[in-house]
Amino acid sequence: MSVYSYTVFETKMGWIGIMASDRGITGTTLPRPTPEEALISLGSKVRGADKDVRRLLDPIKRLSDYFEGKKVEFPDVLELNGSTPFQRRVWEATRRIPYGETRTYGEMAREAGSPLAARAAGQALGANPFPIIVPCHRVVARDGGLGGFGGGLEMKEKLLKMEGVKRKSEALNPKSETIGHVRLRRVP
Protein backbone atom coordinates (compact mmCIF):
# COMPACT_ATOMS: atom_id res chain seq x y z
CA MET A 1 0.00 0.00 0.00
CA SER A 2 1.33 3.43 -0.95
CA VAL A 3 2.18 6.09 1.59
CA TYR A 4 0.99 9.56 0.55
CA SER A 5 2.55 12.87 1.57
CA TYR A 6 1.47 16.41 0.82
CA THR A 7 2.30 19.99 1.59
CA VAL A 8 1.29 23.49 0.59
CA PHE A 9 3.78 26.31 0.21
CA GLU A 10 3.81 29.93 -0.85
CA THR A 11 5.32 31.19 -4.09
CA LYS A 12 5.47 34.63 -5.69
CA MET A 13 2.20 33.91 -7.51
CA GLY A 14 0.31 32.25 -4.66
CA TRP A 15 -0.02 29.04 -2.67
CA ILE A 16 0.82 25.72 -4.36
CA GLY A 17 -0.14 22.24 -3.22
CA ILE A 18 1.82 19.12 -4.03
CA MET A 19 1.11 15.51 -3.20
CA ALA A 20 3.17 12.37 -3.75
CA SER A 21 3.25 8.68 -3.00
CA ASP A 22 6.30 6.50 -2.62
CA ARG A 23 5.98 5.92 -6.41
CA GLY A 24 5.99 9.56 -7.55
CA ILE A 25 4.12 12.85 -7.59
CA THR A 26 0.36 12.31 -7.70
CA GLY A 27 -0.71 15.93 -8.16
CA THR A 28 0.13 19.61 -8.03
CA THR A 29 -2.00 22.72 -8.06
CA LEU A 30 -1.81 26.05 -9.77
CA PRO A 31 -1.29 29.10 -7.53
CA ARG A 32 -4.18 29.74 -5.17
CA PRO A 33 -4.82 32.82 -2.99
CA THR A 34 -4.76 30.87 0.31
CA PRO A 35 -3.15 27.70 1.67
CA GLU A 36 -6.63 26.31 2.34
CA GLU A 37 -7.60 26.67 -1.33
CA ALA A 38 -4.37 24.94 -2.41
CA LEU A 39 -5.10 22.10 -0.01
CA ILE A 40 -8.68 21.73 -1.29
CA SER A 41 -7.37 21.73 -4.88
CA LEU A 42 -5.26 18.65 -4.12
CA GLY A 43 -8.45 16.65 -3.69
CA SER A 44 -9.82 14.04 -1.34
CA LYS A 45 -6.67 11.87 -1.15
CA VAL A 46 -5.20 14.47 1.21
CA ARG A 47 -7.37 13.09 4.02
CA GLY A 48 -5.34 9.87 4.17
CA ALA A 49 -1.95 11.53 3.57
CA ASP A 50 0.74 12.79 5.91
CA LYS A 51 1.86 16.40 5.81
CA ASP A 52 5.57 15.98 5.06
CA VAL A 53 7.63 18.80 3.62
CA ARG A 54 10.91 16.85 3.83
CA ARG A 55 9.84 14.23 1.25
CA LEU A 56 8.86 16.96 -1.18
CA LEU A 57 11.79 19.39 -0.85
CA ASP A 58 13.17 18.88 -4.38
CA PRO A 59 9.91 19.53 -6.28
CA ILE A 60 9.08 22.39 -3.88
CA LYS A 61 12.42 24.03 -4.72
CA ARG A 62 11.89 23.61 -8.46
CA LEU A 63 8.31 24.93 -8.34
CA SER A 64 9.40 27.90 -6.19
CA ASP A 65 12.20 28.69 -8.63
CA TYR A 66 9.77 28.42 -11.55
CA PHE A 67 7.44 31.00 -9.98
CA GLU A 68 10.46 33.26 -9.43
CA GLY A 69 10.70 33.34 -13.23
CA LYS A 70 13.64 30.92 -13.49
CA LYS A 71 13.94 28.35 -16.25
CA VAL A 72 13.42 25.01 -14.50
CA GLU A 73 13.40 21.36 -15.59
CA PHE A 74 10.98 18.94 -13.90
CA PRO A 75 12.45 15.43 -14.11
CA ASP A 76 10.08 14.22 -11.38
CA VAL A 77 8.56 10.75 -11.55
CA LEU A 78 4.79 10.99 -11.85
CA GLU A 79 2.30 8.45 -10.55
CA LEU A 80 -0.11 8.02 -13.44
CA ASN A 81 -2.65 5.63 -11.90
CA GLY A 82 -6.13 6.23 -13.23
CA SER A 83 -5.00 7.89 -16.46
CA THR A 84 -5.54 6.47 -19.93
CA PRO A 85 -2.69 5.50 -22.26
CA PHE A 86 -3.62 8.43 -24.53
CA GLN A 87 -3.52 10.90 -21.61
CA ARG A 88 -0.09 9.58 -20.64
CA ARG A 89 1.22 10.04 -24.18
CA VAL A 90 -0.16 13.60 -24.38
CA TRP A 91 1.26 14.50 -20.95
CA GLU A 92 4.69 13.08 -21.82
CA ALA A 93 4.70 14.99 -25.12
CA THR A 94 3.69 18.15 -23.26
CA ARG A 95 6.53 17.68 -20.75
CA ARG A 96 8.97 17.95 -23.67
CA ILE A 97 7.83 21.46 -24.67
CA PRO A 98 10.76 23.73 -23.79
CA TYR A 99 10.38 26.61 -21.36
CA GLY A 100 9.29 29.74 -23.20
CA GLU A 101 7.85 27.89 -26.21
CA THR A 102 4.36 26.77 -27.19
CA ARG A 103 2.84 23.99 -29.26
CA THR A 104 -0.67 23.49 -30.60
CA TYR A 105 -3.24 20.93 -29.53
CA GLY A 106 -2.83 19.33 -32.97
CA GLU A 107 0.93 19.00 -32.47
CA MET A 108 0.34 17.32 -29.11
CA ALA A 109 -2.12 14.90 -30.71
CA ARG A 110 0.42 14.03 -33.43
CA GLU A 111 3.18 13.50 -30.87
CA ALA A 112 0.82 11.25 -28.89
CA GLY A 113 0.33 9.11 -32.01
CA SER A 114 -3.18 10.30 -32.89
CA PRO A 115 -2.81 13.07 -35.48
CA LEU A 116 -6.57 13.67 -35.84
CA ALA A 117 -7.25 13.91 -32.11
CA ALA A 118 -6.53 17.58 -31.34
CA ARG A 119 -9.77 17.94 -29.38
CA ALA A 120 -9.01 14.76 -27.39
CA ALA A 121 -5.51 16.11 -26.67
CA GLY A 122 -7.17 19.24 -25.28
CA GLN A 123 -9.38 17.08 -23.08
CA ALA A 124 -6.36 15.11 -21.86
CA LEU A 125 -4.63 18.37 -20.96
CA GLY A 126 -7.80 19.55 -19.22
CA ALA A 127 -7.51 16.47 -16.98
CA ASN A 128 -3.82 17.13 -16.23
CA PRO A 129 -3.26 16.67 -12.46
CA PHE A 130 0.32 17.99 -12.68
CA PRO A 131 0.13 21.66 -13.75
CA ILE A 132 3.54 23.26 -14.33
CA ILE A 133 5.33 19.87 -14.17
CA VAL A 134 3.25 18.92 -17.22
CA PRO A 135 3.16 22.45 -18.69
CA CYS A 136 -0.26 22.36 -20.34
CA HIS A 137 -0.25 26.18 -20.30
CA ARG A 138 2.27 25.96 -23.18
CA VAL A 139 -0.34 24.39 -25.47
CA VAL A 140 -2.32 26.91 -27.53
CA ALA A 141 -4.83 26.96 -30.36
CA ARG A 142 -3.70 26.59 -33.97
CA ASP A 143 -4.54 30.25 -34.70
CA GLY A 144 -2.30 31.42 -31.84
CA GLY A 145 -5.19 32.02 -29.43
CA LEU A 146 -4.93 30.74 -25.89
CA GLY A 147 -7.36 27.84 -26.27
CA GLY A 148 -8.54 26.61 -22.88
CA PHE A 149 -6.99 26.21 -19.45
CA GLY A 150 -8.28 24.71 -16.23
CA GLY A 151 -6.73 27.54 -14.22
CA GLY A 152 -8.44 30.19 -16.36
CA LEU A 153 -7.15 32.10 -19.35
CA GLU A 154 -5.82 34.93 -17.19
CA MET A 155 -3.53 32.47 -15.37
CA LYS A 156 -2.45 30.89 -18.67
CA GLU A 157 -1.58 34.32 -20.05
CA LYS A 158 0.38 35.16 -16.87
CA LEU A 159 2.42 31.95 -17.05
CA LEU A 160 3.21 32.41 -20.73
CA LYS A 161 4.26 36.04 -20.19
CA MET A 162 6.41 35.03 -17.22
CA GLU A 163 8.19 32.56 -19.53
CA GLY A 164 8.66 35.27 -22.16
CA VAL A 165 6.41 33.61 -24.74
CA LYS A 166 5.42 35.79 -27.65
CA ARG A 167 2.32 34.19 -29.07
CA LYS A 168 1.84 33.79 -32.82
CA SER A 169 -1.18 36.10 -32.89
CA GLU A 170 0.90 38.88 -31.34
CA ALA A 171 3.83 38.30 -33.69
CA LEU A 172 1.59 38.21 -36.78
CA ASN A 173 -0.32 41.35 -35.88
CA PRO A 174 1.74 43.69 -33.68
CA LYS A 175 -0.96 46.34 -34.03
CA SER A 176 -3.41 44.24 -32.05
CA GLU A 177 -3.78 43.61 -28.36
CA THR A 178 -5.15 40.50 -26.68
CA ILE A 179 -7.28 40.93 -23.59
CA GLY A 180 -8.39 37.57 -22.21
CA HIS A 181 -9.32 35.66 -25.34
CA VAL A 182 -10.47 38.73 -27.32
CA ARG A 183 -8.07 40.31 -29.81
CA LEU A 184 -8.51 44.06 -30.31
CA ARG A 185 -7.07 45.95 -33.24
CA ARG A 186 -5.29 49.15 -32.35
CA VAL A 187 -6.30 52.17 -34.39
CA PRO A 188 -3.32 54.28 -35.57
C-alpha positions as CSV (number, residue, x, y, z in Angstrom):
1,M,0.0,0.0,0.0
2,S,1.3,3.4,-0.9
3,V,2.2,6.1,1.6
4,Y,1.0,9.6,0.5
5,S,2.6,12.9,1.6
6,Y,1.5,16.4,0.8
7,T,2.3,20.0,1.6
8,V,1.3,23.5,0.6
9,F,3.8,26.3,0.2
10,E,3.8,29.9,-0.8
11,T,5.3,31.2,-4.1
12,K,5.5,34.6,-5.7
13,M,2.2,33.9,-7.5
14,G,0.3,32.2,-4.7
15,W,0.0,29.0,-2.7
16,I,0.8,25.7,-4.4
17,G,-0.1,22.2,-3.2
18,I,1.8,19.1,-4.0
19,M,1.1,15.5,-3.2
20,A,3.2,12.4,-3.7
21,S,3.2,8.7,-3.0
22,D,6.3,6.5,-2.6
23,R,6.0,5.9,-6.4
24,G,6.0,9.6,-7.5
25,I,4.1,12.8,-7.6
26,T,0.4,12.3,-7.7
27,G,-0.7,15.9,-8.2
28,T,0.1,19.6,-8.0
29,T,-2.0,22.7,-8.1
30,L,-1.8,26.0,-9.8
31,P,-1.3,29.1,-7.5
32,R,-4.2,29.7,-5.2
33,P,-4.8,32.8,-3.0
34,T,-4.8,30.9,0.3
35,P,-3.1,27.7,1.7
36,E,-6.6,26.3,2.3
37,E,-7.6,26.7,-1.3
38,A,-4.4,24.9,-2.4
39,L,-5.1,22.1,0.0
40,I,-8.7,21.7,-1.3
41,S,-7.4,21.7,-4.9
42,L,-5.3,18.7,-4.1
43,G,-8.5,16.7,-3.7
44,S,-9.8,14.0,-1.3
45,K,-6.7,11.9,-1.2
46,V,-5.2,14.5,1.2
47,R,-7.4,13.1,4.0
48,G,-5.3,9.9,4.2
49,A,-1.9,11.5,3.6
50,D,0.7,12.8,5.9
51,K,1.9,16.4,5.8
52,D,5.6,16.0,5.1
53,V,7.6,18.8,3.6
54,R,10.9,16.8,3.8
55,R,9.8,14.2,1.3
56,L,8.9,17.0,-1.2
57,L,11.8,19.4,-0.9
58,D,13.2,18.9,-4.4
59,P,9.9,19.5,-6.3
60,I,9.1,22.4,-3.9
61,K,12.4,24.0,-4.7
62,R,11.9,23.6,-8.5
63,L,8.3,24.9,-8.3
64,S,9.4,27.9,-6.2
65,D,12.2,28.7,-8.6
66,Y,9.8,28.4,-11.6
67,F,7.4,31.0,-10.0
68,E,10.5,33.3,-9.4
69,G,10.7,33.3,-13.2
70,K,13.6,30.9,-13.5
71,K,13.9,28.3,-16.3
72,V,13.4,25.0,-14.5
73,E,13.4,21.4,-15.6
74,F,11.0,18.9,-13.9
75,P,12.5,15.4,-14.1
76,D,10.1,14.2,-11.4
77,V,8.6,10.7,-11.5
78,L,4.8,11.0,-11.9
79,E,2.3,8.4,-10.6
80,L,-0.1,8.0,-13.4
81,N,-2.6,5.6,-11.9
82,G,-6.1,6.2,-13.2
83,S,-5.0,7.9,-16.5
84,T,-5.5,6.5,-19.9
85,P,-2.7,5.5,-22.3
86,F,-3.6,8.4,-24.5
87,Q,-3.5,10.9,-21.6
88,R,-0.1,9.6,-20.6
89,R,1.2,10.0,-24.2
90,V,-0.2,13.6,-24.4
91,W,1.3,14.5,-21.0
92,E,4.7,13.1,-21.8
93,A,4.7,15.0,-25.1
94,T,3.7,18.1,-23.3
95,R,6.5,17.7,-20.7
96,R,9.0,18.0,-23.7
97,I,7.8,21.5,-24.7
98,P,10.8,23.7,-23.8
99,Y,10.4,26.6,-21.4
100,G,9.3,29.7,-23.2
101,E,7.8,27.9,-26.2
102,T,4.4,26.8,-27.2
103,R,2.8,24.0,-29.3
104,T,-0.7,23.5,-30.6
105,Y,-3.2,20.9,-29.5
106,G,-2.8,19.3,-33.0
107,E,0.9,19.0,-32.5
108,M,0.3,17.3,-29.1
109,A,-2.1,14.9,-30.7
110,R,0.4,14.0,-33.4
111,E,3.2,13.5,-30.9
112,A,0.8,11.2,-28.9
113,G,0.3,9.1,-32.0
114,S,-3.2,10.3,-32.9
115,P,-2.8,13.1,-35.5
116,L,-6.6,13.7,-35.8
117,A,-7.3,13.9,-32.1
118,A,-6.5,17.6,-31.3
119,R,-9.8,17.9,-29.4
120,A,-9.0,14.8,-27.4
121,A,-5.5,16.1,-26.7
122,G,-7.2,19.2,-25.3
123,Q,-9.4,17.1,-23.1
124,A,-6.4,15.1,-21.9
125,L,-4.6,18.4,-21.0
126,G,-7.8,19.6,-19.2
127,A,-7.5,16.5,-17.0
128,N,-3.8,17.1,-16.2
129,P,-3.3,16.7,-12.5
130,F,0.3,18.0,-12.7
131,P,0.1,21.7,-13.8
132,I,3.5,23.3,-14.3
133,I,5.3,19.9,-14.2
134,V,3.2,18.9,-17.2
135,P,3.2,22.4,-18.7
136,C,-0.3,22.4,-20.3
137,H,-0.2,26.2,-20.3
138,R,2.3,26.0,-23.2
139,V,-0.3,24.4,-25.5
140,V,-2.3,26.9,-27.5
141,A,-4.8,27.0,-30.4
142,R,-3.7,26.6,-34.0
143,D,-4.5,30.2,-34.7
144,G,-2.3,31.4,-31.8
145,G,-5.2,32.0,-29.4
146,L,-4.9,30.7,-25.9
147,G,-7.4,27.8,-26.3
148,G,-8.5,26.6,-22.9
149,F,-7.0,26.2,-19.4
150,G,-8.3,24.7,-16.2
151,G,-6.7,27.5,-14.2
152,G,-8.4,30.2,-16.4
153,L,-7.2,32.1,-19.4
154,E,-5.8,34.9,-17.2
155,M,-3.5,32.5,-15.4
156,K,-2.5,30.9,-18.7
157,E,-1.6,34.3,-20.0
158,K,0.4,35.2,-16.9
159,L,2.4,32.0,-17.0
160,L,3.2,32.4,-20.7
161,K,4.3,36.0,-20.2
162,M,6.4,35.0,-17.2
163,E,8.2,32.6,-19.5
164,G,8.7,35.3,-22.2
165,V,6.4,33.6,-24.7
166,K,5.4,35.8,-27.6
167,R,2.3,34.2,-29.1
168,K,1.8,33.8,-32.8
169,S,-1.2,36.1,-32.9
170,E,0.9,38.9,-31.3
171,A,3.8,38.3,-33.7
172,L,1.6,38.2,-36.8
173,N,-0.3,41.4,-35.9
174,P,1.7,43.7,-33.7
175,K,-1.0,46.3,-34.0
176,S,-3.4,44.2,-32.0
177,E,-3.8,43.6,-28.4
178,T,-5.2,40.5,-26.7
179,I,-7.3,40.9,-23.6
180,G,-8.4,37.6,-22.2
181,H,-9.3,35.7,-25.3
182,V,-10.5,38.7,-27.3
183,R,-8.1,40.3,-29.8
184,L,-8.5,44.1,-30.3
185,R,-7.1,45.9,-33.2
186,R,-5.3,49.1,-32.4
187,V,-6.3,52.2,-34.4
188,P,-3.3,54.3,-35.6
